[in-house]
Amino acid sequence: MKVKKNQAKRIALWVWMALFALAVMGKFAILTPILIWIGIKISKKEITVKNIFIIVIFTVLFMIFMQLIRSDGKTSVDYFKLLSVYTYSPIVGLGYVNFNLSPLFGANSLRLLYAIGYALGLNGPPVNLIFPYVEIPNLTNVYTVLYPFYIDFKIGGVLIFSVIYGCVFGLLYKGVNFKNTFFIALYFIFIPALFTQFFVESLFSLLSFNIQVTFCLLVIFIISRKSDANC
């Protein structure tokens, strides 16, 4: 009975996430839950490379279908160009970016601080999370995980934030090895940031969201521990 109840909850959750992805028409709304699920299955050795490949193909097709829905009838969608934006263009596009996009020090890497400062009236608006386009020759605004660090601090920024990335995920992975429930959940929540490094940086760019997720997870973890202690 409990197994069937949990299965019903899982199905309901997947349906809710699919509806949310269609509602917001966001590619990451599709990718994030699938990448987390794949990461969990890989860690438990419950999925094969063949199955991962099939899931990736269906995910890409679904994203293309969603792009078709988003486009109006007058605009034709070149799907090969769309795929090229997310395959070969990121590292190439990084070489064409204008480095004088913002006068703020570390505008992209330290965006959260400037967002707080802007809310308090201390500085101008933070940089937009929708990056500017460049021609390579096709238009692209996908520049890999290196973009904010390289734009703000050149090679030195890439080195420093690479170390920070390594420390964060190293700590999370260590918690996973120690079978810590909180770290296991947090690791898989953040795992899309590892999978999508070739396209975008999402650990620091979405730092406010990541902090909120961590806090909410911590609250759930504390409540569940207290509930278990009372049983």
N, C-alpha and C positions, 0 to 999 in steps of 0.2 A: 504493500500500500504506500509506504514512504517513498519507494523508488518511483512508482507511477506519479506520485504527487510532485516529486522533484523534476521528473521528466516533463510534466505539464508546465511547470514553472519555467524550465529552460526553453521550451517551445514558445511560450508566451513572451519571454524576454527577447528571443531572436525575432519574432514577429514585430515586437515593439521597435527594436533597433532598425529593422528593415523599413518600417513605416516612417521612422524618424529620418532615415537617410533619404527617402523619397521626398519627404516634406521640406527638408533644408536643401536638397539637391547638392550636397557636399560630398566630394570624393572621399575625404578622410572619414566621413561618417560611415562609409562602407568599409574602408580599409581597416580602421582601428579595431573593431570587434573581431574581424576575421584574422588579423595579425596576432591579436592576443590569444585567440583560440588555437591558432597554429602553434604559437609558442608554447602554450600549455601542453598540447598534444605531443610536441617534440620532446619536451622535458619528461613526459611520462612514457615516451617511446610507444605511442599508440597511433602513429601515423607514418606512412611510407613516403618516400620522395615522389613516387608516382602520384599518390593522392594529393600531395602538396601542389604538384604541377597542375593537376586537373582543377583544383580549387582556385589556383591563381588564374588559370584561363577563364573559368566561369566568372571570377571577380572582375577581370578586365572587360569581359563581354557585358557584364551588368553595368559597369561604369560607362562604357560606350553607349549602351541603351539609355542611360540616364542623361548623357550628353545630348543624345538625339531628342529627348523630351525637353531639355532646356532650350534647345535651339528653336527659332521660329521657322515656319514653313518657307520663308523667303531666303533663308540662309542655308547654304549647303555645308555639311560638315565633312572635312577631309580627315578620315580616321587615321590614315597613315601619318599625316602631319601631327595629329593629336598624340599618337603613340611616340612619335619622334621627340616630342617635347619632354617626355618623361623617360627617355632612354639615352640618346646620345647628347642631347642639348645641355644638360645641367653643367657639366664641367667645362664645356665650350663657352656657354653663356657667361660663366664667372669671369672669363677673361675680357669681356666687353662691357662690364659694369662701370658706370661713372662713380668714382670714389668721392666726389664732392656732393653727396646727396643731402647731408645734414651737417649743420655747424656744431651740433651737440657732441660732446666727447663720449665715445662708446654708445652712440645712439641706438644701435641695434642690439648689441650684447647686453646693455644695461637698460633696456626699454622699460622694464617694470619701475625702476627708480624715477624715470622721466614721466611715466604715466601717473605715478603718485604725486610728483612735483607739479604736474599740470593740473591735477585735481585740486591741489592746494594753492594754485595760482603762482607758483614759484618759477615756472619756466613755460616755454611754448609747448605745443602738442607733440606727443611722441611720434616716431616714424610709423608709417602705415605698414601693417602686416602683409598687405598686397604689394609685392615688390614691383619696381618699374620694369618695363619690357625692354629687351634689346633684340636686334635682328642678327641672326647667325646662319643663313639669311632669314629663316622663318622666325616669327616673333616667339619669344619665350621669356618667362619670368621665374624659371626654376633653376636654382644655382647651387645645389648641394648643401650639406651641413656646414660647409666652410664659409658660406656667404657672410653672416653677421660678424664673425670673428676676423675674417680677412678684410672686409670693408672697413671695420673700425680700427684694427690694430695691425694689419698686414700679417706677415708670417709669425711674428711674435705672439699675436692674438690666437692664431691657430694652435701654436704650441701650448700656450697656457690653458686654453679652454679644452684642448685635447686631454690634458692631464686631469682637469676637473671632471670631464666626461668619464674618464677611466676610473677615477676615484668614486664617483657616484654609482656607476654600474658595478664596479668591483665590490663596493660595500653592500649593494643590494644582492648581488650574486652570493656573497659570503653568507648573508642572512638566509638565502634560499638553501644553501648547503647545510646550515644549522637547523633547517626545518622550522624556521620562525614564520608563523602564519602571516603576520603583518608584512614582513619583508617579501614573502612569496607573492602576496597579492599586489604589493607595490611594484615589484619587479615586472610582473606581467602587465600591469597597467602602463608602465613606462616603456615596455619593449617595442611598441611601434616607433619610438624615437630612434631605436637602433636599426630597425628594418628599413626606415625611410630616409636614412642619412644621405643616400645618393640623390634624393630630391630636395629635401628641405631640413632645416634645423627647427626642432620643436621642443627642446628641453628648456632653453632660455627665452626663446621668442614667446612661448606660452607659459612663462614661469608663474604668473599669477594663477592661471588655471591649474597648473601642476601642484602649486601650494594648496589650493582649495581642495583638490582631489585627495592629496595626502592627509589634510586635516579631517576631511569627511571619513576617509578610511580609518583613521586613528580613532575617531569617535565611535564608529561601528565596532572596531576591534575591542575598545574598552567596554562598551555596552555588552558585547557578546561574552567577554570574559566574566563580567559581573553576573550575567545570566547563568553561565555555567557554574559559577561558584555558589549561586543560590539553589541550584537544582540538587 
